[in-house]
Amino acid sequence: MKKACKYGTHRVIFPKGTLPQSADKIDNTMVCYDNEILVEVNTLNIDSASFTQIKNACDGDVERMKVMIFEIVNNKGKMQNPVTGSGGMFLGKILEIGKNIFTDCQVGDKIASLVSLSLTPLKIDEIIDVDLSKDKVRVNGKAILFETGIFAKIPSDLPDNLVLSALDVAGAAAQVEKLVKKDDTVLILGAGGKSGILCAYQARKSAGEKGIVIGLTNLESQREDLKRLNICDYIIVADATKPVDVYNKVREVAPNLADVTINVVNVSNTEMSSILPTKNTGLVYFFSMATSFTKAALGAEGIASEAKMIIGNGYTKNHAEFTLDLLRESTELYQLFEERYGD
């Protein structure tokens, strides 16, 4: 057996010298190295941008989607959408722990991965079901976590599916807590989605009573969900791919524009809808995996915007427990997640 690397480079087939996330193909042989954890996987939560792309490419046909997902995993050794480059996360049970792994978890524990499927060795034996409404794929399979691969043990006080749904986007709300300050005006693109709702909830807490939270969604049904939570001062229904329209609608409710804009949409071409309604001295946080660095950078230059732009990182310290605590503290938030993502 070749020498194992804590970052998983021993699993890279090609190109050699790359890390597993950027590799075109990795070794998904389900043999547990000394610094790895072998997991029996039952659910994949494919990230929203990737799932939307696959669904659209297959015209919503579940059987075609199954074939496409199988082909991606078989070709790459991991679930990394070749169009979006993104992955998702899994829910499973620990089968084996390498002797050089030090963890409080034990064989048999249920866990959710907190690293992307785009770098996780994955082997799917069977795709049981594809849930079009929850971006969820039920499978029989196995996965490998590297020494540096973070994960969370499923807590006993919350249902598995709710935990998986929340942890899939755990980094977003935890980052909002760091970025939004008291009295800020905050704009959230994609506010009615899973990560958007968590971000809006945290933005309300961080901005305080005098802050302004503006939620933008493209679905009327999501407007009603946001109203129930009572976390947005204004809710805008608009197409986030039309920046001038978004800009004008934001100006109607916030003439001085946003101090902080959070982009959590699942479609491409929304960069300028984030930058345009943000103050020149403001901050734009791109959590969406559909974001183009080129479009954001050159677009901002084109309108002479000095807004600080941050690429969303799914990891921040203690983000898993932070996000689960949001569900624990808000009955309304918990109930909404249960309605949407529970069994």
C-alpha positions in Angstrom: 0.0 0.0 0.0 1.4 3.4 -1.0 2.3 6.0 1.7 -0.8 8.0 2.7 -1.0 11.8 2.7 -3.2 13.6 5.2 -4.6 15.7 2.3 -5.5 12.6 0.3 -3.0 13.1 -2.6 -2.3 9.3 -2.4 -5.7 8.9 -4.0 -5.1 11.1 -6.9 -4.9 9.2 -10.2 -4.4 12.2 -12.5 -3.2 14.8 -12.9 -0.4 13.8 -10.5 0.7 16.5 -8.1 -2.8 17.9 -7.6 -5.1 17.7 -4.5 -8.2 15.5 -4.7 -10.6 18.4 -5.2 -8.9 19.7 -8.4 -8.0 16.2 -9.7 -9.8 14.9 -12.7 -9.9 11.4 -11.3 -9.2 9.9 -7.9 -8.9 6.3 -6.6 -12.3 5.3 -5.1 -11.1 1.8 -4.0 -12.9 1.3 -0.7 -9.9 0.1 1.2 -9.3 2.1 4.4 -5.7 3.5 4.8 -4.3 4.1 8.2 -5.2 7.8 8.1 -8.6 7.4 6.6 -12.2 6.6 7.7 -14.4 4.3 5.7 -18.1 5.1 5.8 -21.2 3.3 4.6 -23.2 6.0 2.7 -27.0 6.1 2.5 -27.7 9.7 1.4 -26.0 12.3 -0.8 -27.0 15.9 -0.4 -25.8 17.3 -3.8 -25.2 21.0 -3.7 -27.9 23.1 -5.1 -26.0 24.5 -8.1 -24.9 21.0 -9.1 -28.3 19.4 -8.6 -30.1 22.1 -10.5 -27.7 21.7 -13.4 -28.1 17.9 -13.5 -31.9 18.2 -13.2 -32.1 20.8 -16.1 -29.7 18.7 -18.3 -32.0 15.7 -17.8 -35.3 17.6 -18.1 -36.2 16.5 -14.6 -36.2 12.8 -15.6 -35.1 10.9 -12.5 -33.9 7.8 -14.4 -31.7 10.0 -16.6 -30.4 11.8 -13.5 -29.5 8.5 -11.9 -27.5 7.5 -15.0 -25.7 10.9 -15.0 -24.8 10.7 -11.4 -23.5 7.2 -11.8 -21.4 8.2 -14.8 -19.9 11.2 -12.9 -18.9 9.0 -9.9 -17.6 6.2 -12.1 -15.5 8.5 -14.3 -14.1 10.7 -11.6 -14.1 8.5 -8.5 -16.1 11.3 -6.7 -19.3 13.2 -7.1 -18.0 16.4 -8.7 -20.3 18.0 -11.3 -18.1 18.6 -14.4 -20.1 21.7 -15.2 -20.3 23.5 -11.9 -17.2 21.8 -10.3 -19.1 21.4 -7.0 -20.2 18.4 -5.0 -22.2 18.3 -1.8 -22.0 16.1 1.3 -23.1 12.7 2.5 -24.8 11.0 5.5 -23.6 7.7 6.6 -22.3 5.3 9.2 -18.7 4.6 10.2 -17.5 1.2 9.1 -13.7 1.5 9.8 -11.3 3.9 11.4 -7.7 3.9 10.4 -5.2 3.4 13.3 -3.6 6.8 12.8 -7.0 8.6 13.1 -7.7 10.1 16.5 -11.4 10.8 17.0 -14.1 10.6 19.7 -16.3 8.7 17.2 -16.6 5.0 17.0 -17.5 2.4 14.4 -21.3 2.4 14.0 -21.7 6.2 14.6 -23.8 8.1 12.2 -22.0 11.1 10.7 -22.4 13.8 8.1 -19.4 14.9 6.1 -18.5 18.5 6.2 -16.1 18.4 3.3 -17.2 18.5 -0.3 -18.1 15.4 -2.3 -15.9 17.0 -5.0 -12.9 15.7 -3.2 -14.3 12.6 -1.4 -13.6 9.1 -2.8 -17.1 7.7 -3.4 -18.3 4.3 -4.7 -22.0 3.9 -5.5 -23.4 0.4 -5.7 -27.1 1.5 -6.2 -29.1 4.7 -6.5 -32.4 4.0 -4.8 -34.1 7.3 -5.3 -33.6 10.9 -6.4 -35.7 13.5 -4.5 -36.2 16.4 -6.8 -37.6 18.7 -4.1 -34.7 18.3 -1.7 -31.6 17.9 -3.9 -31.2 14.5 -2.2 -30.1 11.1 -3.5 -30.6 7.9 -1.5 -27.9 5.4 -2.3 -26.1 2.2 -1.2 -22.5 3.1 -1.3 -19.3 3.8 0.5 -17.0 6.8 0.9 -13.6 7.7 2.3 -12.7 10.6 4.6 -9.1 11.7 4.7 -7.3 12.7 7.9 -8.1 16.4 7.3 -11.7 15.6 6.3 -14.0 17.2 8.8 -17.3 15.6 9.7 -20.0 15.9 12.4 -21.6 13.2 14.5 -25.4 13.2 14.1 -26.8 14.6 17.4 -29.6 12.6 19.1 -31.9 15.6 19.6 -32.4 16.4 15.9 -33.7 14.2 13.0 -31.0 12.9 10.6 -32.5 14.6 7.5 -32.8 18.0 9.1 -29.2 17.8 10.3 -28.0 16.8 6.8 -30.0 19.6 5.2 -28.6 22.2 7.6 -25.0 21.0 7.6 -25.0 21.0 3.8 -24.9 24.8 4.0 -23.5 25.2 7.5 -20.7 27.6 6.6 -23.1 30.3 5.2 -24.9 31.4 8.3 -21.7 31.1 10.4 -19.9 33.4 8.0 -22.9 35.9 8.1 -22.4 36.1 11.9 -18.9 37.3 11.2 -19.6 39.7 8.3 -22.8 41.5 9.3 -22.5 44.2 12.0 -25.1 46.0 14.0 -27.3 48.4 12.1 -26.1 47.1 8.7 -28.4 46.9 5.6 -28.2 43.4 4.4 -29.3 42.0 1.0 -29.7 38.3 0.5 -30.0 36.9 -3.0 -31.7 33.5 -2.8 -33.2 34.2 0.6 -36.0 31.7 0.2 -33.7 28.7 -0.3 -32.1 26.5 2.4 -28.9 28.5 2.9 -30.8 31.8 2.3 -33.2 31.3 5.1 -30.4 30.5 7.6 -28.5 33.5 6.4 -31.5 35.8 6.7 -32.2 34.5 10.2 -28.6 35.2 11.3 -28.5 38.5 9.5 -31.6 39.6 11.5 -29.8 38.7 14.7 -26.5 40.3 13.8 -28.0 43.6 12.2 -30.3 44.1 15.2 -33.5 46.1 15.4 -32.2 49.1 13.6 -30.6 47.0 10.8 -32.4 46.3 7.6 -32.7 42.8 6.1 -33.8 42.5 2.5 -34.6 39.1 1.1 -34.7 38.5 -2.6 -36.3 35.3 -4.1 -37.7 34.4 -7.5 -40.6 32.4 -6.1 -43.8 33.7 -4.6 -44.1 30.6 -2.4 -40.8 31.4 -0.8 -41.9 34.9 0.0 -44.7 33.4 2.1 -42.1 31.2 4.0 -40.0 34.3 4.7 -43.0 36.2 5.9 -43.8 33.4 8.4 -40.3 33.7 9.9 -40.6 37.4 10.3 -36.9 38.0 9.7 -36.9 40.3 6.6 -37.9 43.9 6.6 -38.5 43.7 2.9 -39.0 40.8 0.6 -38.4 41.3 -3.1 -39.6 38.8 -5.8 -37.2 39.2 -8.7 -35.0 37.4 -11.2 -31.4 37.5 -9.8 -30.0 37.2 -13.4 -31.4 40.7 -14.2 -29.1 43.1 -12.3 -30.7 46.4 -13.3 -34.1 45.2 -12.2 -32.7 44.0 -8.9 -30.8 47.2 -8.4 -33.9 49.3 -9.0 -36.0 47.2 -6.6 -33.4 47.3 -3.9 -33.1 51.1 -4.2 -36.8 51.5 -3.7 -36.5 50.1 -0.2 -32.9 51.0 0.6 -31.9 54.2 -1.3 -28.4 54.0 0.2 -28.0 50.4 -1.0 -26.7 47.5 1.0 -23.7 47.4 3.3 -23.5 43.6 3.0 -24.8 41.4 0.2 -25.0 37.6 0.5 -25.3 35.6 -2.7 -26.7 32.1 -2.1 -28.5 31.5 -5.4 -28.1 28.2 -7.4 -27.9 29.6 -11.0 -25.2 31.4 -12.9 -25.0 35.1 -14.0 -26.0 36.7 -10.7 -22.7 38.4 -10.0 -23.7 41.9 -11.0 -27.1 41.6 -9.2 -24.9 41.2 -6.1 -22.4 44.0 -6.8 -24.7 46.7 -8.3 -27.0 47.1 -5.3 -24.1 47.1 -2.8 -22.4 50.3 -1.6 -19.0 51.0 -3.1 -17.6 50.7 0.4 -19.7 47.5 1.1 -19.0 43.8 1.1 -20.3 41.0 -1.2 -20.1 37.4 0.0 -20.5 34.9 -2.8 -21.5 31.6 -1.2 -23.0 30.3 -4.5 -21.1 27.6 -6.3 -22.4 29.0 -9.5 -20.3 32.2 -9.1 -17.8 33.2 -11.8 -14.7 34.9 -10.4 -14.1 36.5 -13.8 -17.6 37.9 -14.1 -17.5 39.3 -10.6 -14.1 40.8 -10.8 -14.4 42.4 -14.3 -18.0 43.3 -13.7 -17.1 45.3 -10.5 -14.3 47.0 -12.4 -16.7 47.9 -15.2 -19.0 49.9 -12.8 -16.1 51.3 -10.8 -17.2 49.5 -7.6 -14.7 49.1 -4.8 -16.9 46.7 -2.9 -14.9 44.0 -1.1 -15.7 40.6 -2.5 -15.3 37.4 -0.6 -15.4 33.8 -2.0 -17.7 31.6 0.1 -15.8 29.0 2.1 -18.0 26.2 3.4 -15.8 25.9 6.5 -15.4 28.2 9.4 -14.6 27.1 13.0 -17.5 25.5 14.8 -19.8 26.1 11.9 -21.7 22.8 12.3 -22.7 23.3 15.9 -23.4 27.0 15.2 -25.9 26.2 12.5 -27.6 23.3 14.4 -28.1 25.7 17.3 -30.1 28.0 15.0 -32.6 25.2 14.5 -32.6 24.5 18.2 -33.3 28.1 19.2 -36.1 28.9 16.7 -39.3 26.9 16.7 -40.4 28.6 13.5 -37.1 27.9 11.7 -37.2 24.2 12.9 -40.7 23.8 11.7 -40.0 25.2 8.2 -37.0 22.9 7.8 -39.1 20.0 9.0 -41.8 20.8 6.4 -39.2 21.1 3.6 -36.5 18.6 4.4 -38.0 16.1 6.8 -39.2 12.6 5.7 
